[in-house]
Structures are given as structure tokens and as C-alpha cells.
Amino acid sequence: MKELQEKASILVVDDEEEICYLLQDVLEQEGYLVKTAARGKEAIEMASKEFFNLAIVDLKMPGIWGMEVVKALKDINPHTLIIINTAYASIDTAIEAVRQGAYDFIKKPFKMEEMILTIKNGIEKQRLALENNRLLQKVQDLYFGSLSALAATIDAKNVHTTKHSERVCKYAVSIAQELGLHEEEKVILEHACKLHDIGKIGIPDSILVKPGKLTPEEWQKVREHPVIGADILNSSGFLKELIPLVKYHHERYDGSGYPDGLKGEDIPKKARIIGLADAFEAMTSDRPYRKAFSKEEALEQIKANIKTQFDPQIADVLLSFSKHLT
């Protein structure tokens, strides 16, 4: 990660050349990589092209005010630490600086020893935080990978559902693409698709692999899997954004679904997408009690159940690119 580079990089933003030169000279002797900018606009452009561990920002500069620079730098990279360095200090200004995400506030004229100590403490704190985040992400990735493998194993228990979740992902992401969902939302959707049936781990194999039609009692047991899946994800502590998608992917647009009988817009949008993708995949796959529908037959079923089972907008999107479905 760039954020964990061996030498920390610092951006000095000040319209006083003497301060820029002084800080650059001293901080480079301290082992930092230092660049300077005399204007806020220049600083923002530099930060958009490379990562800086820390920025020292003057408030009163020509053009863009320093506080706007602080906000822009934090928007570009939230990990960048900001030290406000100004002769125009006040309690209100300090409060606003912290609100905008500044790490510390040093009044001009400053003592170089204080500046160096503040920078060292900040960058060490940042390094530990970034390292902790990286380790946490590694743990999360391993956990999610384990759950995904388990979900795939559940699919593989029955010859008719092998790679079911994989195909649901493909259809759901295609729908999301057409709906214009942001990349982050599509990633969440894809993760939820992979785990949407994870709750079936709590359903007896005798039901999951039964070669014939299920009894009403067995169907009732199967209907428990969204809640079981949500409980599994809830125990992780870091997959919470997936919980409502897993829990509600069997809700129906008219409120006749399960587990909570949610209706229309009360069902999370991404859960509505998964519900449609799941139903289409199920209809076009063999089941012990029936042969797979043709694509055309499945699409007719979707048309017939718009506004009852399926969200009209999402169903229309699927129907609009159905000729590309395989």
C-alpha cells in the first residue's frame, strides 16, 4: 500500500515561500519526502495525483481558503493527516478545523520542535491505524472467503443447485449495471449474492436433497433459511451491510413474501434485485419435481408476476436485456 511506504510524504501548503523552504529543508533532514504548494488549488491537484501521509496547511492564502483545502484533501484521501498552521488562530477556527478533519492546530510563529514532534506522533499513529486496517481487512477477507466456500458447498449438495449462487450473482450484477448502481453497491450486491443461501446450512440435508416435492412442513423449514443466514452474518460484526439483502431476498413486491412480509419500497432495492435473479435462475434450472423452464417461459413467468412478486422497474430491466442472458 502506498499509505505504508517506508518514507512518509508531507505536503506543505503555504503562500509564504520562507516557511515552505524552511519546513522542506528541516523535514527532509528528518527523513521525510516533502513537496510544497503556494496555492490551495495547486495543493489539491498534487494530492489528487499522489498520496501524502500528512499536509501542513496555512489558512489564509490567495484563492481557495485553507479550510476548503482541508476539506478537499480529506475528500481525496481520508487517511491524509492535516495540521493547520496559521497566524489567524481562534477557538472557533480550531473547532472548525477539527470538524473538517484536521489532526492538529499549530499557531504561527511556531516552534520547530513542536512541529516535528506533532508530525512524528501523527504519522506513527497513522501507520499503526493503517496497519491495523490492513490486518483487519485480511481477517475479513478470510472470513468472507470461508463463508463463500461454505455457501458453494451447500449449492453443490444438490446436483440441481450446483453453482446456483454463482449464476444468481451474474444475473444480479447485470441488472445492477443496467440500473446504474455505483461500483461499491455492486460489490455489496455481489457479496450478498454469494451468501444469499448461506442459511441453508441450518436446513436438514434430507430436505435440501430430497428427490421429490417437499411437504408443507418441509417448505416451512426451508423458509427459515433467510433468517438463519442473517443471524450467521450478524455474528461476524463486519458484514452488516449484507444482512438485509440476505434476510429479505424472498420478500415479494406485494407483501406476500417472507420472512417479514415487507412490501414494495420497504424491501431493500438490492434484495429486490437478488430476489428476481434468484427466481430466474431457479426457473431455468432443473428441480427434482420439474424440468427447467426455457428462457422464454421463465421470462413469461416474470412478466406475469410483475407488481406481485417482482419490482416493476427491476423486472423491466431484466426483460430489456433478456436476449443476452445465457
Salt bridges, closest charged atoms under 4 A:
ASP14 OD2 - LYS108 NZ 2.72
GLU16 OE2 - LYS108 NZ 3.30
GLU30 OE1 - LYS120 NZ 3.51
GLU50 OE2 - LYS35 NZ 2.69
ASP58 OD2 - LYS108 NZ 3.53
ASP75 OD2 - LYS71 NZ 3.16
GLU96 OE2 - ARG99 NH2 2.87
GLU124 OE2 - ARG127 NH2 2.95
GLU131 OE1 - ARG134 NH2 2.97
GLU183 OE2 - LYS186 NZ 2.73
GLU185 OE2 - LYS270 NZ 3.78
ASP197 OD2 - HIS164 NE2 3.44
ASP197 OD2 - HIS196 NE2 3.22
ASP197 OD2 - LYS200 NZ 3.46
ASP197 OD1 - HIS225 NE2 3.18
ASP197 OD1 - HIS249 NE2 3.68
ASP205 OD1 - LYS157 NZ 2.73
GLU218 OE1 - LYS210 NZ 2.74
GLU224 OE1 - LYS221 NZ 3.42
ASP260 OD2 - LYS247 NZ 3.96
GLU265 OE1 - ARG272 NH2 3.48
ASP278 OD1 - HIS164 NE2 2.78
ASP278 OD1 - HIS196 NE2 3.44
ASP278 OD2 - HIS250 NE2 3.76
GLU281 OE1 - HIS164 ND1 2.42
GLU281 OE2 - ARG167 NE 2.55
ASP286 OD2 - LYS291 NZ 3.59
GLU300 OE2 - LYS303 NZ 3.43
ASP311 OD2 - ARG272 NH1 2.48
